[in-house]
């Protein structure tokens, strides 16, 4: 067994995660996971629960001292990743409770980087509602302006993030912002015909329907000709 470093620095933390993942690797499982995810980056083959346990152990072993260290550790894990689980670990570190004080609007730059360079649903969706969403609820003024820009961004995945970031907001949903994000991505918009946008629209509407069914029905009726069948079906999926 390789001796484990105590992650007191960004580089040590990233190296510890990589060493531990290598020890836990299952090549056959990794090949299956890579095929399922259609990922160019290989997997170590470490399932979600063991990966989560590893992150809890490593991230709690020697807390990073500063916001800059946290920022650097997230990017070291992410940008230096040779296996997809390292990117999952980077997202876990970005949302770790020990660094809650650092999750301010300044973190939007990191989140944007993860979305643009991740560019696939498993990574992007782990940033949108879990990371951007809470930030929007705690700093609505500053973050809403960024989300509005993201909703019309040239990048498909940045737009998807804007659409999905309020999935968990329930009664705290900024419906004006939600309407803007949805309306900017209907059929005929820059990425409106893309599957991952059509699906995101339906998902956002379906989740908000659990809180405000009337609002969702009204939006669907208002934009009926601009909604893809997939979006409409998802939006109304659980409504009587």
Legacy VTK file of the C-alpha trace (Angstrom):
# vtk DataFile Version 3.0
C-alpha trace
ASCII
DATASET POLYDATA
POINTS 240 float
0.000 0.000 0.000
1.379 3.389 -0.988
1.849 5.786 1.916
-0.691 8.568 1.814
0.227 12.212 1.807
-1.523 14.636 4.099
-3.177 17.207 1.787
-1.910 20.416 3.393
-1.185 21.999 -0.005
-3.127 21.993 -3.281
-0.529 19.811 -5.013
-0.427 17.323 -2.143
-4.197 17.049 -2.034
-4.445 16.412 -5.771
-1.636 13.864 -5.644
-3.244 12.069 -2.708
-6.520 11.732 -4.593
-4.738 10.387 -7.672
-2.698 7.859 -5.697
-5.721 6.610 -3.823
-7.788 6.302 -6.993
-5.009 4.301 -8.626
-5.042 1.924 -5.648
-8.803 1.479 -5.976
-8.821 1.048 -9.754
-10.858 -1.639 -11.505
-9.932 -1.647 -15.191
-12.950 -3.662 -16.334
-15.372 -1.427 -14.463
-13.565 1.617 -15.810
-14.007 0.442 -19.392
-17.728 -0.090 -18.812
-18.126 3.312 -17.192
-16.279 5.037 -20.009
-18.453 3.339 -22.620
-21.659 4.232 -20.792
-20.656 7.859 -20.380
-19.297 8.105 -23.949
-16.259 9.791 -22.433
-12.964 10.436 -24.203
-11.322 10.545 -20.763
-10.893 7.081 -19.197
-12.291 6.017 -15.828
-10.471 4.336 -12.965
-13.591 2.270 -12.356
-14.285 3.599 -8.840
-18.033 3.682 -8.009
-19.756 6.721 -6.557
-19.927 5.638 -2.909
-16.255 4.660 -2.531
-15.250 7.835 -4.379
-17.373 9.948 -2.029
-15.819 8.201 0.992
-12.345 8.841 -0.397
-13.112 12.531 -0.896
-14.459 12.886 2.643
-11.332 11.265 4.058
-8.785 13.168 1.974
-10.479 16.562 2.141
-10.772 16.280 5.916
-7.199 15.119 6.510
-5.520 18.507 6.278
-7.710 21.496 5.395
-6.373 23.937 2.841
-5.366 27.214 4.464
-6.669 29.876 2.084
-9.211 30.588 -0.606
-6.380 30.676 -3.121
-5.258 27.194 -2.049
-8.802 25.883 -2.437
-9.076 27.458 -5.879
-5.716 25.987 -6.917
-6.566 22.511 -5.596
-9.846 22.399 -7.517
-8.089 23.389 -10.718
-5.146 21.028 -10.115
-7.517 18.083 -9.774
-9.599 19.236 -12.731
-7.080 20.468 -15.284
-4.533 17.777 -14.470
-7.056 14.944 -14.538
-6.099 11.800 -16.403
-9.211 9.954 -15.241
-12.773 11.151 -14.935
-13.059 10.377 -11.234
-10.443 13.070 -10.627
-12.864 15.575 -12.120
-15.662 14.237 -9.950
-13.347 14.774 -6.971
-12.660 18.343 -8.118
-16.400 19.070 -8.150
-16.744 17.513 -4.698
-13.957 19.778 -3.436
-15.605 22.797 -5.050
-18.719 22.095 -2.996
-17.116 20.797 0.201
-18.585 22.221 3.413
-15.140 23.078 4.807
-14.815 25.762 2.126
-18.344 27.179 2.289
-16.988 30.650 3.097
-15.187 30.675 -0.239
-18.344 29.986 -2.239
-19.089 33.597 -3.065
-19.704 35.225 -6.455
-15.922 35.066 -6.956
-16.350 31.307 -7.406
-18.393 31.815 -10.575
-15.176 31.991 -12.575
-14.201 28.505 -11.385
-17.685 27.143 -12.063
-17.676 28.608 -15.565
-14.311 26.977 -16.234
-15.601 23.577 -15.069
-18.665 23.856 -17.285
-16.860 24.980 -20.449
-14.006 22.497 -20.183
-16.202 19.670 -18.847
-18.676 20.002 -21.720
-20.705 16.901 -20.912
-23.868 16.354 -18.924
-22.468 14.436 -15.936
-19.979 17.176 -15.130
-22.096 20.178 -16.075
-25.160 19.017 -14.146
-23.018 18.498 -11.038
-22.085 22.179 -11.203
-25.413 23.752 -12.210
-27.926 23.054 -9.435
-25.504 21.855 -6.713
-23.010 24.747 -6.971
-24.441 27.648 -8.972
-27.946 27.217 -7.528
-27.041 27.776 -3.850
-24.849 30.712 -4.838
-27.776 32.276 -6.690
-29.995 31.907 -3.629
-27.470 33.444 -1.230
-26.224 36.222 -3.541
-29.193 36.808 -5.867
-28.282 40.272 -7.058
-24.775 39.541 -8.262
-25.307 35.974 -9.443
-28.585 36.547 -11.297
-26.843 38.999 -13.614
-24.266 36.339 -14.474
-26.909 33.663 -15.008
-28.738 35.972 -17.423
-25.563 36.323 -19.458
-24.984 32.592 -19.353
-28.496 31.937 -20.676
-27.518 33.558 -23.990
-23.892 32.445 -24.070
-22.383 31.006 -27.250
-21.558 27.799 -25.372
-24.302 25.154 -25.185
-23.190 23.896 -21.773
-23.107 27.350 -20.226
-26.689 27.817 -21.392
-27.666 24.446 -19.921
-26.169 25.548 -16.603
-28.287 28.708 -16.593
-31.426 26.700 -17.353
-30.817 24.073 -14.661
-29.272 26.098 -11.847
-32.611 26.599 -10.056
-33.677 22.947 -10.094
-33.505 22.719 -6.295
-34.785 26.201 -5.482
-38.442 25.276 -4.927
-40.294 28.265 -3.405
-37.087 30.333 -3.580
-37.098 30.144 -7.392
-36.622 33.472 -9.116
-39.389 32.919 -11.656
-38.497 36.051 -13.598
-34.967 34.741 -14.094
-36.254 31.252 -14.860
-38.553 32.666 -17.529
-35.663 34.556 -19.110
-33.440 31.469 -19.168
-36.155 29.300 -20.654
-37.358 31.852 -23.203
-33.825 32.451 -24.476
-33.426 28.778 -25.371
-36.630 27.772 -27.108
-36.759 26.354 -30.615
-35.202 28.827 -33.017
-32.578 30.005 -30.527
-28.856 29.371 -31.043
-28.903 25.895 -29.466
-32.645 25.413 -29.232
-32.684 22.250 -31.351
-29.914 20.533 -29.377
-31.032 17.540 -27.299
-29.270 18.719 -24.137
-31.061 22.066 -24.305
-34.478 20.629 -25.135
-34.116 18.131 -22.290
-32.907 20.802 -19.851
-35.902 23.015 -20.591
-38.296 20.167 -19.879
-36.439 19.179 -16.721
-36.464 22.725 -15.341
-40.180 23.070 -16.019
-40.970 19.638 -14.574
-39.156 20.428 -11.332
-40.766 23.837 -10.948
-44.179 22.256 -11.530
-43.743 20.513 -8.166
-43.870 23.981 -6.592
-46.073 25.970 -8.978
-48.060 23.860 -11.420
-50.071 26.841 -12.668
-46.930 28.772 -13.607
-45.602 25.869 -15.651
-48.907 25.258 -17.403
-49.124 28.936 -18.300
-45.554 28.981 -19.654
-46.164 25.877 -21.763
-49.409 27.320 -23.152
-47.783 30.676 -23.910
-44.868 29.101 -25.789
-46.549 26.034 -27.219
-45.268 26.578 -30.764
-41.718 27.149 -29.540
-41.424 24.017 -27.393
-40.003 20.794 -28.773
-42.199 17.721 -28.154
-39.518 16.395 -25.790
-39.597 19.609 -23.751
-43.386 19.685 -23.554
-43.575 16.011 -22.606
-41.016 16.436 -19.825
-42.594 19.636 -18.541
-46.034 18.070 -18.147
-44.864 14.568 -17.241
-46.282 14.447 -13.724
-49.209 16.799 -14.114
-52.745 15.439 -14.189
LINES 1 241
240 0 1 2 3 4 5 6 7 8 9 10 11 12 13 14 15 16 17 18 19 20 21 22 23 24 25 26 27 28 29 30 31 32 33 34 35 36 37 38 39 40 41 42 43 44 45 46 47 48 49 50 51 52 53 54 55 56 57 58 59 60 61 62 63 64 65 66 67 68 69 70 71 72 73 74 75 76 77 78 79 80 81 82 83 84 85 86 87 88 89 90 91 92 93 94 95 96 97 98 99 100 101 102 103 104 105 106 107 108 109 110 111 112 113 114 115 116 117 118 119 120 121 122 123 124 125 126 127 128 129 130 131 132 133 134 135 136 137 138 139 140 141 142 143 144 145 146 147 148 149 150 151 152 153 154 155 156 157 158 159 160 161 162 163 164 165 166 167 168 169 170 171 172 173 174 175 176 177 178 179 180 181 182 183 184 185 186 187 188 189 190 191 192 193 194 195 196 197 198 199 200 201 202 203 204 205 206 207 208 209 210 211 212 213 214 215 216 217 218 219 220 221 222 223 224 225 226 227 228 229 230 231 232 233 234 235 236 237 238 239
